[in-house]
Each structure stands twice: as structure tokens, then as C-alpha cells.
């Protein structure tokens, strides 16, 4: 059964016929969006872990390798691991999603304008 109206945008298929395949620029837009989202999450996670490793080495650097210094190293590292994981999964997800969507929206608007201009 041939559709006469698009179920997503309510445009008539006589004006804008359905595509046989997803255009390559649309696939690239989605790939870029997902890359931006992941970049923010990974940056926050690795940044927090880097700070954690640096700070967790402080007790060993100033106290020598003692039981308390090693315990401090493990506890500080565990704290920063949990902190960076939670920040990456909450703040990183929110910021990355917004950045990815904004990038996608701008590229989509350009794509639609170029597609409509070509008709």
C-alpha cells in the first residue's frame, strides 16, 4: 500500500517523495551527534580519573610507602573513580546530549535547505 502522506512530518508524498535509502549526510549527522555525546562523557570520566590518580599519589609522595599512605592512595582513588563515573553519567550525559543535538539540528537544517533548494 502506497502512502500519500508522511507519517512523521505530514508532508504529501507527491511534494516530497520517500527516499529509497537513507542519504549519506544523514548517517554522518547521526555519527557526529553520537561522537559529540561520547566525547563529553569520556572527557569527564578520564579527567576525573586523572585528577584522582594525581591526588591519590600525594600521601605516598609525602609520607613514603607506608600502610597508611597505601590505604590513602586506595581510598582517594576509589573516591575519584566513583565521583568521575557518576559525573560522567549524569553531567556528561546531559551536556553531551545537548551538544550533540545542537550540532545535529544545525546540520539537519542545512541539509533540508540544500535538499529543498535542489528541487
C-alpha positions in Angstrom: 0.0 0.0 0.0 1.5 3.3 -1.1 1.3 6.2 1.4 0.2 9.6 0.3 1.2 11.4 3.5 4.4 11.1 5.5 3.6 9.7 9.0 6.4 11.8 10.5 6.0 15.3 9.0 2.6 15.1 7.4 4.0 16.2 4.0 2.4 14.8 0.9 4.5 12.2 -0.9 3.7 13.9 -4.2 5.6 17.0 -3.0 8.5 15.2 -1.2 8.7 11.5 -2.3 10.1 9.0 0.1 13.7 8.1 -0.1 14.8 4.7 -1.3 17.7 4.8 1.2 19.0 7.0 4.0 21.2 9.7 2.5 24.8 9.5 3.5 24.8 13.1 5.0 22.0 12.0 7.4 24.1 9.0 8.5 27.1 11.2 9.0 25.0 13.6 11.1 23.9 10.9 13.4 27.5 9.6 13.7 28.8 13.1 14.5 26.0 13.5 17.1 26.9 10.3 18.9 30.6 11.2 18.7 30.0 14.5 20.4 27.9 12.9 23.2 30.6 10.3 23.8 33.4 12.8 23.8 31.9 14.8 26.7 31.2 11.7 28.8 34.7 10.3 28.2 36.4 13.6 28.9 34.7 14.0 32.2 35.4 10.4 33.2 39.1 10.5 32.2 39.6 14.0 33.6 38.2 12.9 37.0 40.3 9.7 37.0 43.5 11.8 36.1 42.8 14.2 39.0 42.2 11.2 41.2 45.4 9.5 40.3 47.4 12.7 40.9 45.8 13.3 44.3 46.0 9.7 45.4 49.7 9.8 44.9 50.1 12.7 47.3 50.1 10.5 50.5 52.7 8.2 49.0 54.9 11.1 47.7 54.9 12.9 51.1 54.5 10.0 53.5 56.6 7.4 51.9 55.3 3.9 51.2 53.6 3.1 54.5 50.4 1.2 55.3 48.5 4.5 55.8 49.9 6.0 52.6 48.8 3.0 50.6 45.4 2.9 52.3 45.1 6.7 51.5 46.0 6.0 47.9 43.4 3.3 47.5 40.6 5.3 49.3 41.3 8.5 47.3 41.5 6.6 44.0 38.2 4.8 44.8 36.5 8.0 45.7 37.6 9.8 42.5 36.7 6.7 40.4 33.1 6.8 41.8 32.9 10.6 41.5 34.1 10.7 37.9 31.9 7.8 36.9 28.8 9.5 38.4 29.6 12.9 37.0 30.3 11.4 33.6 27.0 9.5 33.7 24.9 12.5 34.9 26.5 15.8 33.9 28.4 14.3 31.0 25.3 12.7 29.5 23.3 15.9 29.8 26.0 18.2 28.4 27.0 15.8 25.6 23.3 15.2 24.6 22.7 18.9 24.4 25.9 19.5 22.3 25.1 16.5 20.1 21.5 17.6 19.5 22.5 21.2 18.7 25.1 20.0 16.2 22.6 17.6 14.6 19.9 20.3 14.5 22.2 22.8 12.7 23.3 20.2 10.2 19.8 19.0 9.6 18.5 22.5 8.9 21.3 23.0 6.3 20.6 19.5 4.8 16.9 20.3 4.5 17.6 23.7 3.0 20.0 22.2 0.4 17.6 19.4 -0.4 14.7 21.8 -0.9 16.8 24.2 -3.0 17.8 21.3 -5.3 14.1 20.6 -6.1 
